[in-house]
Every structure is written in C-alpha cells, then in structure tokens.
Amino acid sequence: MSLTGKLPIGLKQSKYHLNRTTAIPCEIRGVVYPSITAAARAVGVTPATITQTLNRKGNLETVGLGKKNPGPAGQTNAAKPITLWGIKFASRTDAAKKLGICRVKFTRSISKAASKTEKETLMMFVMNYLNKCDKENTSAQLEWERTP
C-alpha cells in the first residue's frame, strides 16, 4: 500500500476492507457472537481454535467443550514401573537415567520394532549398571534374590 492510502493500480479491496472491519459473526451452540475473537473469549479458546474447528468440522457445536473422550479423572500421566531382565525401575525416565542413556534412545530400545543391535546395546547398559551397583555396594532392585 502506498503512503496515500490507495492501493496500486489493478488491486481491489474486499468489502470488509472497505468498511474497515474484519469481524465475522459466528454461532456457537445457539449464541451468535459478533466476531471470532469475541466467540473465542466467551468459550475460553483461541481464535485459531475457532477457525480450525470450523474448517475441520463445519460447525462450532463442540468447540470449547474439552476433549472428545477425556478418559479417567486424576493423574493420567503417572509414571509406570518397568522391569528389564529382572531389574525393577520406577519409570522409563528413571531407568534411562540410571542406565546412563537418553530417554528417547531407551524407549526406542525397548519397543517391539527395536533392532537386535539396539537391544544388545540396552543389555550392555544394564550390565554396566549392575557392575556399577556392585562396585558402589548399592543394590539394584531385583525381582529375584541375588546369591552372594
């Protein structure tokens, strides 16, 4: 746009730009809002969420209601214990930290799609962890009793 406020020759403005308003009215569950921003504020989401929901579903009946299937209440992301070759760990993160590898590599190594090399590498880290525990006279939490 030039300094005079006129568009270059050949470009036309839309009717919204002529009125200097870009508010698009929208209806959510029977309530009509003057703009997407006002609707987003009213239901507690961002304007982008309104636009994306409208593009995806074609209506705004479910916007701002939360997840479709929220699942159980409470802490759903709680750490789950894991056992590797008889050694108990509190979680995958705990196991990766004690074994001395990054969590992503650990998770990849225990997956069903892990290669033989990845599984052997994980076994090497487990054996190093057991040796470290023996040297420091600490015990690894084992499922079976270790014989002295």
N, C-alpha and C positions, 0 to 999 in steps of 0.2 A: 504494500500500500504506500502511496506517495505521501509526502508531508501535508498536502492539501486535503487529505481525507478521501480522495477519489481513487477508484480502482483503475488500474491500467486498462487501456482500450482492449475490448474483447472479453473481459471478465464480467460476470454478472453476480450480484449478491442474491442470496436466498431471501425469502420473505421474512425469516427470522432475523437476519442481519439488518434488514431494512427497518424493522421495529426495534432493533437493539435489544431483543430478548431471545434467550435460548431455552427458556423454561418449557419443558414438555410435560403436560399433565399425565399422571398415571394413577391407576386404580389398584388398590391392594385390599382384598377381602371386603369389597363394597365401599371403601372410603376413597374418595378422589382427592389426590394431593396436587397442588399447583405445579410442582416440579419434581424431578427425580431426587434432587437434593433434599427437599422437604420430606419426601416419602422415606428416604433413607434414614434421616434423623428420627422420624416418627417410629420406625420399626427397629432401629438400632443396628443398622448395617451401613456399609459404604455405598456411595452412588454407583461404584463399579459393580457391586454385587447385584444391585437392581438391574443394571443394564445386562449383565451376564445371565441372570436368571430369565430375563425377558427373551434374550436371544436363544437360550437353551430350551426353555420350556414353553415359551409363547404366552405365558401368563405370570402373574405375580402372587398367586394364591399361597405359595409355600415360603416365600421369602421372609426371613427374619424369625422363622419358627425353630431353627436349630437343625441338627442332623436328622436325616430321614429315619434312621434306626440308631438311636443314641446308645444302646447297649446298657449294661448294668451300671447302677449308680456306684459312686465311690471311686477309689483309686484303680483305674483300669490299666494304668501303665506300670504296675508294681513289678519289681524285679522277681524273676522266677529262678529257682535254683537249677543248676545244671550239673550233671555228673559226667566226667570224662575218664574212662578207663579206671573207674572205681574211686576217683578223687572228686569230692563234692566241692562246688563253688557256690557262692550266694547268688551270683547272676553271671551273665555273659560278660558284662563290663568288669566284674570282679575277677573272673577267670582270665580275661585278656590282660588285665593289669598285673596279676600275679605271675602269669606266664611270660610277661615282657613283650607282648605284641600288641599292635593296634586292634581296636575292637572290630573294625571292618574286615581286616585280614582274618581275625579269629572266626567271625560269623561266616565268612566265605569258606573257611577250612572245615567247619562242622556241617555245612549244607550237604544235601544229597548229591548236588551237582559238583562237589569238590573233586578235583583230580587226585590221583594216587600220590603225586608229589606234594600237594597241599596237605593231605592227611599225614604223610610221613613227616613233613615239616612240623606240623602240630604235635605229633608224637615226640619229636625231638625237643620241642619246647616244654612238654610235660615232663620228660625225663630230666631235663635241666632243672626244672622247678623242684622235682623230688630230690635231686642231688643237692640243691641249694638248701632245702629244708633239712636234710641230713647234716650238712656242714654247720648250719646255724643251730642245730639241736631244737628245731621247731617241728611241729607235726603238721603234715598236710591232713586235712580231714578225709580219711579214707572210709569207704563203706565196709571193708573187711579189716580184721585185726592184723597188724603187721607183726611178724615174728622177729624177735631181737637177734 
